[in-house]
């Protein structure tokens, strides 16, 4: 009876799993990593472009300030500042470009920057032969306004 049994052989282990192709989980992890890298690069480019636009706007704004605060240069400065503020307002709201008088000053002063004190100069100072306005303090107020707008209202741009 002992001879009727087949001879038993040793147990053979299966071969170790190969490294290629990776398991589906590794493919998913690689795709998620690539998507995260692409999103990170996109956000980085967008942030740098926004920073360049911000620096360009601030440099353009600072170039408006005349070298001297002479009374003769005030109407020229007021005209340039008015044009700059109108362009900035148009980026915030298309309706803002058509505002006049007190409505325009209220729109500018919505952050509480202090444009109300310079309402006459902003409304018609550019058309006067002589404008008595403190150009330095008006420029500081307008710069603060520009920084408010860049920080809060033009974040999407």
Buried (B, 14 or more C-beta within 10 A) or exposed (E): EEEEEEEEEEEEEEEEEEEEEEEEEEEEEEEEEEEEEEEEEEEEEEEEEBEEEBEEBBEEBEEBBBEEBEEEBBBEBBBBBBEBBBEBBEBBEEEBEEBEEEEBBEBBBEBEBBBEBBBEBBBBBBEBEEBEBBBEEBBBBBBBBBBBBBEEBBEEE
